[in-house]
Amino acid sequence: MVTMVTLIYKIIELITYLHEKILSWNDNYEYNLSDKQLHFLVVGIIGMGLIFVIHPLFKYLAEKKMTLAISWIYVVTLLIVMTFAIEIGQRYTKTGYMDFKDIVYGMGGFFLMFAVFFLIRLLIKLIIRMFKEDPAPSQDQ
């Protein structure tokens, strides 16, 4: 079983590997960029890459009037960041045990509650559609 600590260490190892690789490119090609300049470039490039993927997706969803999907993606992203921050904060302040299962269960709670909300919303929309007057064309004409 993967614990929160193990997962964080794996992420740190990956980030460290990428950091060292970028530093070696900086040294090998004699760019002599500072750490701040490298962060500026790397985070800027990652951010723009995400924009090129996320903007067309959100634009498509907005055109299809699927704004709830946009809200869902945004909320899931925030919840992931928040749950990781809570777990890291517990580890740092020693007010709890940093556990990956807490994140999984927390996200599971949101997914279940959202599914219930979505089904109720869908049911309400179907009922409204059934009772909404939809005048059928008269056959007398």
N, C-alpha and C positions, 0 to 999 in steps of 0.2 A: 504494500500500500504506500502510495506517495503521500508524504506529509507536507504540510505547508513549508516547513523549513527546507525540505529536500527540493521542493518546487522552486522556492526562491533562490536557493543555491544554484540550481540548474540555469535559471534565468540569468543570475549574476555571472555564471561561467560563460554563457553565450554572449552576454554583453561585453564581458572582459575580452573574450576571443575577438569579437568584432572591433572592439576598441584598439586592441593590440595590432590587428590587421590594418586598420586605418592609420594608426601611428607609423607602422612600418612603411606604408605607401607614402606617407608624408615625408619620412626620412629618406626612403629610396629615391624618390623623385625630387628631393631637395626643395620642397615647397616651403618648409620652415614656418608652417602655420602654427599659431599658438593653440592651446587647448580650447580657449574660448572661441577662436575662429573655427576650429574643427566642429565644436558643438553647434555653432551658428549654421555651418554648412550642412552637417548631417541631419540635425533636427529640421532644418528648412527643407531639405530634400525629402525626408520621410513625410513631413507635413504636406508638401505639394503632391507627393505620390498618393497620399490618402485623399486629398481633394480631387485628384483626377479619377479616383475610383468612386468616392462617396457622392460627389456632386451629381454625376450622371444618374446614379441610383436614386438619389432623393428627387431629382428633377423628374425622372420617370414615374416614381411613386406619386409625386404631386400632380402630374398630368393625369394619372389614373384615379385621382382623388382618393389616394390611399394615405392620407395624412396620419391615420392611426399607426400605420406601419413605420412612418418616420419617427413618430413619438416613441414607439416601442423600441426601435433601434437606439435612439438617444438615451432613453431611460435605462436600457440594459447596459449600455456603455458606462453611464454614470454609476449604476449599481455595482458593476465589476470594480471600478476604481474605488468606490466607497468601501466595499467589503474588504478589498485588499488593504486599504488604508486603516480600517478598523483592526484587522488582524495584526498588521505591522505595529500599530499603536499599542495593542495589548502586549505584544512582545517587548516593545521598547519601555513601556511604563510598568511592566510586570503586573498588570491588572487582570490578566487572563492568559490563556494558553493560545498561541498562534497555531491554528489548525485549518488545513485546507478544507476539511469536511464542513466547517462553519460557513465557508464561502459557498460550497455546493448546496448545503441545506438552505442558506439564505436566498440564493438565486432560485432554488427549487420552489420556495415559498412564493416568490414573485411570479414565477411561471404558472404555478397552479392558480393563484389568485387572478392573474391576468386571463387565464383560460376560462375561469368562471365568469369574469366580467365580460369577456368576448362572447361567450355563449348566451348570456343574458341579453347583451346588446343585440346580438343576432336575432334572438327570439323576439325581442321587442320590435325590431325592424320588420320581421316577417309578419307579425300580428298587425302592425300599422299598414303594411302593404296589402294584407288581406282585406282589411276593413276600409281602406281608402277607396273612395268612389272612383271607379275606372269605367267611365261611360263607354259601353260597347256601341259600336255603330249600329244604327237602326237598320233592320232589314227591309223596312218599308220604303226606303228611299230608292 
